[in-house]
Amino acid sequence: MYRVALWGIGKGYDLFTSLHGHEMVEVVAIADRRSAYYEKVDGIPVINPNELADIEIDYLIVTIIDECICEKVI
């Protein structure tokens, strides 16, 4: 099972969790600038994007729907 982190809380996160097969990966963290407001979402720790380098993941999945913001993240 792959260990992944998601970047973004919102509609993209909701879409990801609604996809068939999303349970085939282990989501270990959600990176979001609003980490000060959220401790966990659905039991998953919310971290500041700067903390991504500190965790072991196989993939980062960008769950931001807004194309302009998504391009900035990438």
Long-range contacts (C-beta under 8 A, 24 or more apart in sequence): 1-25, 1-26, 2-26, 2-58, 2-59, 3-28, 3-56, 3-57, 3-58, 4-28, 4-57, 4-58, 4-59, 4-60, 4-61, 5-29, 5-30, 5-31, 5-47, 5-52, 5-55, 5-57, 5-59, 5-60, 5-61, 6-30, 6-31, 6-44, 6-60, 6-61, 6-62, 6-63, 7-31, 7-32, 7-49, 7-52, 7-60, 7-61, 7-62, 7-63, 7-64, 7-73, 8-32, 8-62, 8-63, 8-64, 8-73, 9-34, 9-38, 9-41, 9-46, 10-63, 10-64, 10-65, 11-65, 12-62, 12-63, 12-64, 12-65, 13-41, 13-63, 15-63, 15-65, 16-61, 16-63, 17-42, 25-59, 28-55, 28-56, 28-57, 29-55, 29-57, 31-60
